Amino acid sequence: MLERFRQFWTDLFKPISHLLIRLGVSPDTVTIVGTVGVIFGALVFFPRGQLWIGVLVITAFVFSDLIDGYMARTLGTSSRWGAFLDSTLDRLGDAAIFAGLVLWFFGGGDNRLLGYVALWALVMGSVTSYTRAKAESLGMQAKGGIAERADRLVAVLVITFFADLLDLPILLAIVLWALAAASTITVIQRMVLVRRQALAGPTLPI
């Protein structure tokens, strides 16, 4: 759903992208620094209960996902390696965000149930990405579902920020339960989609 806004944000950050290009910064460097920043914000601030600060730090780096891609296209250096690096590090950053919440709930947040819910959302988010990658490696498609990556990321960051800033932890509980459920449904949707394609076409080696 949120992918429709991708071009808007890409256009907004074009001046930064061009500045980095003039400074000789490579797209891969932007990808790596952005991921390190996201992981730092999630695993340093979230476990200490400084949720809204963590969200601000993460947000400052998360847009590198748009900047590096635009830089690569502008420089004409887009490659399979760059796509692989970007996708792989995206998953590390996403996992760190939910892992930071898991550590908070099992620590100072003192809510083991929500800790398990956040952990389930982490796992199912990773499986959601895996189902698409595996399907595409077999010549099929498994894109879509009710909780794609951008939707999950924006939802957890926005709600975490306001839940902490307004001291309304119920908001975070709601979004984590919703994301855990939506991610699970998305995995099932993609499995059904792939099964239909598999039954309609020739059998491929696994």
Summary of the structure (lengths in Angstrom):
residues: 206
radius of gyration: 18.1
end to end distance: 31.4
largest distance: 54.8
contacts: 657
relative contact order: 0.12
helix: 82%
strand: 0%
